[in-house]
């Protein structure tokens, strides 16, 4: 009985402290997690930093989610308002099934545009990676006045940036048969996802396997494989828009930083260097990293982005 009484007394003494701690607001640089309904999609997103500070919109690629920015978000949030959504078909975002929603890059952009408007993001820099690049550039074509700067981390907008790794997907574009579609399922295998993370990384032992395990788990959800194959097929619509993306860069001259893993098996360094053709003041950094450069060179990329935004964005 005495032990029980002591336990109750300890709980009573601790409860005010617990309540106070629970009500204490998180630091501004801490990441918070939210959902918001837009255009029939429940968008999941990560957010950190002061909403009054300049906004940076982080757009992820295949086959990952906003989880890829888990370390970059707090690194930027000391000076910036950082928002990272999961695109429809990825991560924790809940979108209609494939038969009710066409998984195209045009529709991903429409939902992302509605998401930014729902959060009242009227001006923002974009950090684009992989699939996030065509989504981000489509946003820029729609609303050039909203884009304050562009950071491209292996986010391609030039034909010379496409490696031979795209050959099976391009074959499906040219001849969208069932056989050519089936040939793309290898990209969805867990071992292929892991390879995308480790290829071109000098010291892969520093990579956390949680990253590719999470991506593989998302890909394995019922119906998701067909969504991803649809997006492989529709990527040709982005290539068709490359001239428009390039025209945007030539006419609008947004501040642009390319921080690029030079060993990327899908997007070649030539894609990074090509940015200078249309935006001569673009800052190009080719890093000894692979496709998911943030996983192995995260602090270096964060420092590059911080320096770039600090110089280019008005506070």
Residue, then its C-alpha position, 0 to 999 in steps of 0.5 A: x500500500x505504501x508503494x502505491x501511495x508513493x507512486x500516486x504522490x509521484x504522479x501528482x507531483x509530476x503531472x503539472x510539469x507534464x502538462x506544462x511541457x505538453x503545452x510548451x510550443x515547439x521551437x520554430x525550427x522543429x518540424x511539424x506534420x499536417x494534412x490538408x484537403x485540396x482538390x479531392x486529395x488529402x495532402x500530407x506535408x511537413x512544415x517548419x520555420x517562421x511563416x513570416x520568413x521567406x518560404x521554400x517549397x521542397x518537391x520530392x521525386x520517385x520513389x520517395x516522399x517528403x521523408x527525403x527532406x527530413x534532415x534538410x528541413x530543420x537545417x533551413x528552418x532557422x531562417x526560412x519557412x519550409x514546406x514539403x508535401x507528399x505528391x499524390x501517389x507517394x508517401x502519406x498523401x491520400x489521393x483517389x484510386x487510379x480509376x478516379x484520378x489520372x496520375x499524370x504530371x499535369x494533375x500532380x501539378x494542379x494538386x500542388x498548385x491548389x495546395x500552395x494556394x490553400x496554404x496561402x503561399x503566394x511567393x516561394x523558392x522551389x527546391x526540386x528533385x527528380x519528379x519534383x522538377x517537372x512539377x516545380x517548373x510547371x508551377x513556374x510556367x503558371x505563376x512566374x511571379x510566385x517563384x523567388x528562386x530555384x534549387x535543382x538537386x538532380x532535377x532535370x530540364x534538358x535532353x542531355x541530362x537523360x542517361x541511358x537508364x531512361x531507355x526502357x522508359x523511352x521504349x514504352x513512350x514510343x510503343x506503349x504495349x503491355x510488354x513494354x509496360x511490364x518491362x518497367x516493373x523492375x524499377x519498383x523492386x526493393x533491390x532496385x530502390x536500394x540500388x538507386x540510393x547506393x549507386x555512385x556513393x563512395x561510402x554506402x555504409x553511411x546511408x540509412x537503410x530506413x530510407x529505401x525500406x520506407x520507399x519500398x513499403x510505399x511502392x508495395x501498397x495495393x494499386x501503387x505499382x500501376x500508378x507508378x507505371x502510369x507516371x513512367x509513361x507520362x514522363x514524356x509530357x515533361x520532356x515535351x515541355x523542356x523547351x518551355x522550361x528553358x524559355x522560362x529560364x531565359x525570360x524570367x532569369x530566376x536565381x538558380x542553384x544546381x547541387x547535383x550528384x555527379x554519379x546519378x545513373x538517371x540524370x547526368x551532370x550535363x543536365x546541371x551544366x545546361x542550366x547556364x545556357x538559359x540562365x547564365x548566372x546559375x550556380x552549378x555544384x557537381x558533388x561526388x554523390x549519386x541520385x539521392x545526394x542528400x543522403x550522403x552529402x546532406x550537410x554540404x548541400x544544406x550549406x550551399x542552399x543556405x548560402x544561396x538563399x541568404x544571398x538571393x532572397x529578400x527577407 
